[in-house]
Amino acid sequence: MAIKFNLPTYLTLLRIVLIPLLAVVFYLPWEYANLASTSIFILAGITDWLDGYLARKMSLETPFGAFLDPVADKLMVAIVLVLIVQQDGSPYLALPAAIIIGREITIASLREWMAELGQRAKVKVSQLGKWKTTAQMTAIGFLLYGQDVIGIPVKTSGYVLLYLAAILTLWSMINYLKAAWSVFGEG
């Protein structure tokens, strides 16, 4: 079976390529590095939305694309959270970041295991997961930028949203684990 490349897949691959670029720009000794890093992160977010939209709208969904899209998302989130925590060094930032990264690993593993058992539908993406993702991505963007804008405390807002995302992360993880619970005892 050949892997099919199409526009949505190329957009997902672009998102993966943007990760090391974001990391390099993040560390540049340049006063606008935070703005450039945030812009790259926003561009990656746009490609995430656009690849899914185009895949559905143009009937370009492929098994490879379905695999690669969440991998790209999780790589971006985990790496950018590590960059932000490394820069800040605060345990108050490390805690929600660790919860989010730990949940992503747990749920990705759970979904893989459930798929092997033919039970993937029990752990499909939920509305709660979408809210978590929105809070998480907004928080990361705010924390990457980190400077107040017209009196709005962007970094503080990022912290609040990251804690909200961590709470939603735990809540959604519990829901996924409950949905899979009946399968745990089998086999």
Secondary structure, 3 states (H helix, E strand, C coil): CCCCCCHHHHHHHHHHHHHHHHHHHHHCCCCCHHHHHHHHHHHHHHHHHHHHHHHHHCCCCCHHHHHHHHHHHHHHHHHHHHHHHHHHCCHHHHHHHHHHHHHHHHHHHHHHHHHHCCCHHHHCCCHHHHHHHHHHHHHHHHHHHCCCECCECHHHHHHHHHHHHHHHHHHHHHHHHHHHHHHHCCC
